Amino acid sequence: MSVVIQSGFNGNLEPIDQPRICFDTHTATPTATSTATGADVDWLVDGETWSVWEGGGTGQTVTLTFSGPLTTGYAAIAAHNLGSTGASVALQATTDGVVWSGIVSSHDPADDSAIVWLFRNTSYRGVRFVISGGSAAPQIAVAQSGEVLEMPQLSVFTGLPISESKQVRYRHQQSIRGDVLGRAVEGADLQFDLTVQNLPETFRAAAGDVTWNGFINHVDNTGPFFIAAKPSSYQDDVAYARAMERPRFNRERANLNNSGAVTFQCMGYAAP
């Protein structure tokens, strides 16, 4: 898991270490340098972790072309193999659809967990992931980009960090005497809670797409999102997740400036 932050970027509206929810997704046309037989480049943008694009070889560039110039503050990928194959990935963007410039230089993923790039809000026509090296062709299930919902307070420090939230369920085969003869993995995922307190009433009531209400609508009707708890100080606390319950804004005190608290109860994709 990793959050990659543009050099010198400290947040658009809120400080960079406050939680980021990347649910807004620009409609995009995906293309790649080449695609392996049996894979489909359109799988990159369907939001599902079980439909995995695979490149036709190493050294791939995956491009998301938007319908026009759109305000963009993040790009992200999930369910990939870049860490386990030893590949590097750089993020580039274009304002005119012709000239591409680097947003973040090459990043070397430590594992195959979610990666979120955060950068200054800019009107872009597309982003692309430039993948180099690696012992095998790159595989990516989810690639998206859009605007970021920046939470107006820090997340609570206590509790289970996202980076420690992987839950693995085992099935043991035993003899009639209780000897363990073997073990199989039945399933694995991330399960975690993230709490943010002292939220102003204006945050709850704000209108628009990339707002609290917009996020709740996304949870109700679409589902998955990227979430980063403390992007700067804990860059491995990030996940591609779904809400296990509808997040609710609880009024904890009679003060409009800091009345609210929310807890995200999430399940997420766990890399092998």
C-alpha positions in Angstrom: 0.0 0.0 0.0 1.3 3.4 -0.7 0.3 7.0 -1.1 2.5 9.0 -3.5 2.4 12.8 -3.0 3.5 15.3 -5.6 6.6 17.2 -4.5 5.7 20.4 -2.6 1.9 19.5 -2.5 0.3 20.2 0.9 -3.3 19.8 0.0 -5.9 21.7 -2.1 -8.4 22.8 0.6 -7.2 20.8 3.6 -3.8 19.9 5.1 -2.3 16.8 3.4 -2.3 14.6 6.4 -6.1 14.7 6.8 -8.0 11.7 5.3 -8.7 11.6 1.5 -11.6 9.7 -0.1 -11.1 9.1 -3.8 -14.5 8.1 -4.9 -15.1 10.6 -7.8 -14.1 8.9 -11.0 -13.8 10.7 -14.4 -15.4 8.8 -17.2 -12.3 7.7 -19.2 -11.3 5.7 -22.3 -8.5 3.3 -21.4 -5.7 2.4 -23.8 -2.5 0.5 -23.3 0.7 -0.1 -25.3 -0.4 -3.7 -25.8 -2.9 -6.2 -24.2 -2.4 -9.9 -23.6 -4.6 -12.4 -25.5 -7.8 -13.0 -23.5 -7.6 -9.7 -21.6 -9.5 -6.5 -22.2 -8.2 -3.0 -21.6 -11.8 -1.9 -20.7 -11.5 -4.0 -17.6 -9.3 -1.3 -16.2 -12.2 1.1 -15.7 -15.0 -1.3 -14.6 -14.1 -0.9 -10.9 -13.9 -4.6 -10.2 -10.9 -6.4 -8.8 -11.7 -9.7 -10.4 -11.4 -8.5 -14.0 -7.7 -7.9 -14.5 -6.0 -6.3 -17.5 -2.7 -7.8 -18.5 -0.2 -6.2 -20.8 1.2 -7.9 -23.9 4.7 -7.6 -22.4 6.8 -5.6 -19.9 7.3 -1.8 -20.5 3.6 -0.8 -20.8 1.9 2.6 -20.7 -1.7 2.7 -19.5 -3.6 5.8 -20.5 -6.9 7.2 -19.2 -8.3 9.8 -21.6 -11.1 11.9 -20.3 -14.0 13.3 -22.2 -12.5 16.8 -21.9 -10.6 19.0 -19.5 -11.6 18.0 -16.0 -10.4 19.1 -12.6 -8.2 16.2 -11.4 -6.5 15.7 -8.0 -5.7 12.0 -7.8 -5.0 8.9 -9.8 -5.0 5.3 -8.4 -4.6 1.7 -9.2 -5.6 -1.5 -7.3 -5.2 -5.3 -7.6 -2.0 -5.1 -9.6 1.3 -7.1 -9.7 3.8 -4.3 -9.9 5.3 -4.9 -6.5 5.7 -8.6 -6.8 7.2 -8.3 -10.3 9.6 -5.5 -9.3 8.2 -3.0 -11.8 8.4 0.8 -11.5 5.6 3.2 -12.4 5.6 6.9 -13.1 2.5 9.1 -13.3 2.1 11.7 -16.2 -0.8 13.9 -17.2 -1.8 16.2 -20.1 -3.7 19.4 -20.3 -4.1 19.5 -24.1 -4.1 15.8 -25.0 -0.8 16.1 -26.8 2.0 17.1 -24.4 2.5 14.9 -21.4 4.3 16.0 -18.2 5.4 14.1 -15.1 3.4 14.6 -12.0 5.3 12.2 -9.9 8.6 10.6 -10.9 9.1 6.8 -10.8 7.7 4.9 -7.9 8.8 1.4 -6.9 5.8 -0.4 -5.2 6.8 -2.5 -2.2 3.9 -4.9 -2.7 0.7 -5.3 -4.8 -1.6 -3.2 -2.6 -3.4 -0.1 -3.6 -1.5 2.9 -4.8 -2.9 6.5 -4.7 -1.2 9.5 -6.2 -2.2 12.9 -4.8 -1.5 16.2 -6.5 -2.6 19.8 -7.1 -6.1 20.2 -8.6 -5.5 20.8 -12.3 -7.6 20.7 -15.4 -6.3 17.7 -17.2 -7.5 15.8 -20.3 -6.0 12.5 -19.2 -3.5 10.7 -17.0 -1.2 7.8 -17.8 0.8 5.2 -15.8 4.2 4.6 -17.4 5.4 1.1 -16.2 8.9 0.0 -16.7 11.0 -3.1 -15.7 9.4 -6.0 -14.0 9.9 -9.7 -14.3 6.6 -10.3 -16.0 3.9 -8.4 -17.9 2.0 -5.9 -15.7 -1.5 -6.7 -14.4 -3.9 -4.1 -13.2 -7.6 -4.6 -12.3 -8.6 -1.0 -11.3 -7.3 2.3 -12.7 -9.1 5.6 -12.1 -8.7 9.3 -11.6 -10.8 12.2 -10.5 -11.3 14.8 -7.7 -10.6 14.1 -4.1 -12.8 14.6 -1.1 -10.6 16.1 1.6 -11.8 15.5 5.2 -11.7 18.7 7.3 -10.2 17.0 10.4 -7.6 14.4 11.1 -8.6 10.8 11.6 -8.5 9.3 15.1 -5.1 7.8 15.7 -6.2 4.8 17.8 -7.6 1.6 16.4 -6.5 -0.9 13.8 -4.4 0.7 11.0 -5.3 -0.1 7.5 -1.8 -1.5 7.0 -2.5 -4.1 9.8 -6.1 -4.9 8.8 -5.6 -7.9 6.5 -7.7 -10.8 7.7 -7.0 -14.3 6.5 -9.4 -17.2 7.0 -8.0 -20.7 7.2 -9.5 -24.1 7.0 -7.6 -26.9 8.8 -7.8 -30.5 7.9 -7.5 -32.7 11.0 -7.3 -36.4 11.8 -9.7 -38.0 14.2 -7.1 -37.5 16.9 -6.9 -33.8 16.2 -3.6 -33.8 14.3 -3.4 -31.0 11.7 -2.9 -32.6 8.3 -3.0 -29.6 6.2 -4.3 -26.0 5.9 -6.1 -24.1 3.1 -6.8 -20.4 2.8 -10.6 -19.8 2.5 -10.4 -16.1 1.9 -8.6 -12.9 2.7 -9.6 -9.2 2.8 -9.0 -6.0 4.6 -11.4 -5.1 7.4 -11.0 -1.8 9.3 -12.7 1.2 10.8 -11.7 4.8 10.3 -13.1 7.5 12.5 -13.0 11.3 12.0 -14.4 13.6 14.7 -15.0 17.4 15.2 -16.5 17.8 11.7 -18.4 21.1 11.0 -22.0 21.1 10.0 -21.1 22.9 6.8 -19.2 19.7 5.7 -22.2 17.5 6.2 -24.6 19.9 4.4 -22.4 21.0 1.4 -24.0 20.5 -2.0 -22.2 19.2 -5.1 -20.7 16.1 -6.5 -17.4 15.9 -4.6 -18.9 16.4 -1.1 -20.0 14.3 1.8 -23.4 13.9 0.2 -21.8 13.0 -3.1 -19.8 10.3 -1.3 -22.9 8.8 0.4 -24.6 8.7 -3.0 -21.6 6.9 -4.4 -21.7 4.3 -1.5 -25.4 3.8 -2.1 -25.3 3.4 -5.8 -21.8 2.5 -7.0 -19.7 1.1 -4.1 -15.9 1.0 -4.1 -13.5 3.9 -3.4 -9.9 4.5 -2.4 -9.4 5.8 1.1 -6.2 7.1 2.8 -6.2 7.7 6.5 -3.1 9.9 7.0 -1.6 10.4 3.5 1.6 12.1 4.6 2.7 10.5 7.9 1.3 7.0 7.2 1.6 6.4 3.5 0.8 2.7 3.8 -2.6 3.3 5.4 -4.5 3.3 2.1 -7.0 0.8 0.6 -9.4 0.1 -2.2 -12.5 -0.5 -0.2 -16.2 -0.8 0.1 -18.4 0.4 3.0 -19.8 -2.5 5.1 -22.4 -0.1 6.4 -23.6 3.2 5.2 -21.5 5.9 6.9 -23.6 8.2 9.0 -22.8 11.7 10.3 -23.4 11.7 14.0 -23.9 14.9 15.9 -21.9 14.6 19.1 -22.0 18.1 20.5 -24.2 21.2 20.1 -21.6 23.3 18.2 -22.0 23.8 14.5 -18.3 24.2 14.0 -17.3 20.8 15.4 -20.5 18.9 16.0 -20.0 15.8 13.8 -18.3 12.5 13.8 -18.2 9.7 11.2 -16.9 6.1 11.3 -16.1 4.3 8.1 -16.5 0.5 8.5 -14.8 -0.9 5.5 -13.8 -4.1 3.8 -11.1 -3.9 1.1 -9.1 -5.8 -1.4 -6.1 -7.6 0.2 -3.2 -8.2 -2.1 -1.9 -11.8 -2.0 
